[in-house]
Amino acid sequence: MAIKIDNVAVLGLGTLGGQIALQARVSGYEVTAFDPDPDALKKSLEKFMEVDQSKVRPSPIRVELWPEAASQIRTFPTLADAVKEADLVIEVVPEELELKRKVWKEMDEAAPPEALFATNSSSMPVSRMEGATGRPERCMNLHFYHMTLGQNMADVMGGSRTSPEVLEAGRRFVRTLGVVPLKVNKEILGFCFNRVWRAIKRETLHMWADGYVDFKDVDRAWMIFAGTPWGPFALMDTVGLDVIYDIEMVYYEDSKDPKDHPPQGLKRLVEEGKLGVKAGEGFYKYPNPAYLDSDFLKP
Ligand SMILES: NC(=O)c1ccc[n+]([C@@H]2O[C@H](COP(=O)([O-])OP(=O)(O)OC[C@H]3O[C@@H](n4cnc5c(N)ncnc54)[C@H](O)[C@@H]3O)[C@@H](O)[C@H]2O)c1
């Protein structure tokens, strides 16, 4: 019998957790959540509405329904309370393996034994977390992108022992959110599209940090080449430069190849608090970044 998902628990209500929780609620799921920051959902919602209203790229996801959905998400003061009735728990905490494993252990102790577990990690295969639980066959990667930017896709990947039914349930869940599932047949760091995106990030960050090019020209080129309303640097600002740094470090820790180490220039921006859109400044300054100027692509 197909695995049924009605109750979804989201752990972490920041940039990605907020949007997954809101989209799940809009799609008819009962959503419970936990974030140590009691204002996390409110702050995320404000950012999503800003992005949506900027109309950078109209999204088929109906973000205008999210403010009402926010009031219907039940947030709890503890992780244990948030997951106790969940059919699916989605972990969306910062990209640090030790933190994730700690959270996964707590999830395992408090969630019903049949609940499915997913991580939204941008880079780490779920096999690095499944061992913190006693249910590796029910664990998977569900990696969402920025729905508010129209990136309606999610990588779906199993770990070392994930059952096919669990992966099918994951793909079905993703589809019910109006999001296209990208199936990964066997574990790989970076999944399906995120590995492609990561190659672009690595190259462009080094070209900028080593002084070969102005980041704006890379974005101009990309916008002209790919026909998108932003380039890689604008997108990194939207993701959050601290998140980008952490993800690049995961790749570096995996390969130990110095070419995979994120450049010092990126570290400096993070140390200066220039984290991108969420901080009002990253590569660009917000709320009116240069790449949205009407003359940005003028000959
Ligand atoms: N930002 C992106 O574009 C993006 C895209 C895809 C995937 N991801 C992944 O999603 C995850 C979260 O990234 P984000 O950008 O949403 O980060 P974020 O910093 O915006 O949000 C993280 C949230 O987790 C909360 N948190 C911290 N410890 C917690 C705990 N123990 N339990 C519950 N919540 C906790 C924080 O208070 C914060 O609100 C990371 O694994 C990241 O790699 C991010």
PDBQT file of the ligand as one rigid body, heavy atoms in Angstrom, charges set to zero:
ROOT
HETATM    1  N1  LIG A 301      19.220  28.974   1.110  1.00  0.00    +0.000 N 
HETATM    2  C1  LIG A 301      19.091  28.223   0.040  1.00  0.00    +0.000 C 
HETATM    3  O1  LIG A 301      19.021  28.710  -1.095  1.00  0.00    +0.000 OA
HETATM    4  C2  LIG A 301      18.988  26.739   0.149  1.00  0.00    +0.000 A 
HETATM    5  C3  LIG A 301      18.537  26.011  -0.962  1.00  0.00    +0.000 A 
HETATM    6  C4  LIG A 301      18.384  24.635  -0.862  1.00  0.00    +0.000 A 
HETATM    7  C5  LIG A 301      18.719  23.991   0.317  1.00  0.00    +0.000 A 
HETATM    8  N2  LIG A 301      19.177  24.717   1.393  1.00  0.00    +0.000 N 
HETATM    9  C6  LIG A 301      19.523  23.981   2.607  1.00  0.00    +0.000 C 
HETATM   10  O2  LIG A 301      18.478  24.132   3.551  1.00  0.00    +0.000 OA
HETATM   11  C7  LIG A 301      19.038  24.107   4.865  1.00  0.00    +0.000 C 
HETATM   12  C8  LIG A 301      18.670  25.400   5.568  1.00  0.00    +0.000 C 
HETATM   13  O3  LIG A 301      19.141  26.488   4.790  1.00  0.00    +0.000 OA
HETATM   14  P1  LIG A 301      18.444  27.927   4.888  1.00  0.00    +0.000 P 
HETATM   15  O4  LIG A 301      18.997  28.711   3.787  1.00  0.00    +0.000 OA
HETATM   16  O5  LIG A 301      16.981  27.788   5.055  1.00  0.00    +0.000 OA
HETATM   17  O6  LIG A 301      19.098  28.429   6.261  1.00  0.00    +0.000 OA
HETATM   18  P2  LIG A 301      18.613  29.627   7.205  1.00  0.00    +0.000 P 
HETATM   19  O7  LIG A 301      19.817  30.021   7.957  1.00  0.00    +0.000 OA
HETATM   20  O8  LIG A 301      17.844  30.633   6.420  1.00  0.00    +0.000 OA
HETATM   21  O9  LIG A 301      17.581  28.896   8.192  1.00  0.00    +0.000 OA
HETATM   22  C9  LIG A 301      17.954  27.897   9.106  1.00  0.00    +0.000 C 
HETATM   23  C10 LIG A 301      16.942  27.901  10.244  1.00  0.00    +0.000 C 
HETATM   24  O10 LIG A 301      17.199  26.775  11.074  1.00  0.00    +0.000 OA
HETATM   25  C11 LIG A 301      16.969  27.173  12.408  1.00  0.00    +0.000 C 
HETATM   26  N3  LIG A 301      17.624  26.240  13.310  1.00  0.00    +0.000 N 
HETATM   27  C12 LIG A 301      18.881  26.254  13.805  1.00  0.00    +0.000 A 
HETATM   28  N4  LIG A 301      19.064  25.187  14.626  1.00  0.00    +0.000 NA
HETATM   29  C13 LIG A 301      17.893  24.497  14.638  1.00  0.00    +0.000 A 
HETATM   30  C14 LIG A 301      17.441  23.308  15.298  1.00  0.00    +0.000 A 
HETATM   31  N5  LIG A 301      18.246  22.621  16.123  1.00  0.00    +0.000 N 
HETATM   32  N6  LIG A 301      16.171  22.886  15.070  1.00  0.00    +0.000 NA
HETATM   33  C15 LIG A 301      15.346  23.574  14.262  1.00  0.00    +0.000 A 
HETATM   34  N7  LIG A 301      15.709  24.709  13.606  1.00  0.00    +0.000 NA
HETATM   35  C16 LIG A 301      16.973  25.144  13.797  1.00  0.00    +0.000 A 
HETATM   36  C17 LIG A 301      17.522  28.590  12.465  1.00  0.00    +0.000 C 
HETATM   37  O11 LIG A 301      16.996  29.320  13.569  1.00  0.00    +0.000 OA
HETATM   38  C18 LIG A 301      17.047  29.153  11.118  1.00  0.00    +0.000 C 
HETATM   39  O12 LIG A 301      15.785  29.784  11.207  1.00  0.00    +0.000 OA
HETATM   40  C19 LIG A 301      20.544  23.902   4.698  1.00  0.00    +0.000 C 
HETATM   41  O13 LIG A 301      20.831  22.542   4.785  1.00  0.00    +0.000 OA
HETATM   42  C20 LIG A 301      20.790  24.427   3.295  1.00  0.00    +0.000 C 
HETATM   43  O14 LIG A 301      21.925  23.830   2.714  1.00  0.00    +0.000 OA
HETATM   44  C21 LIG A 301      19.302  26.069   1.328  1.00  0.00    +0.000 A 
ENDROOT
TORSDOF 0
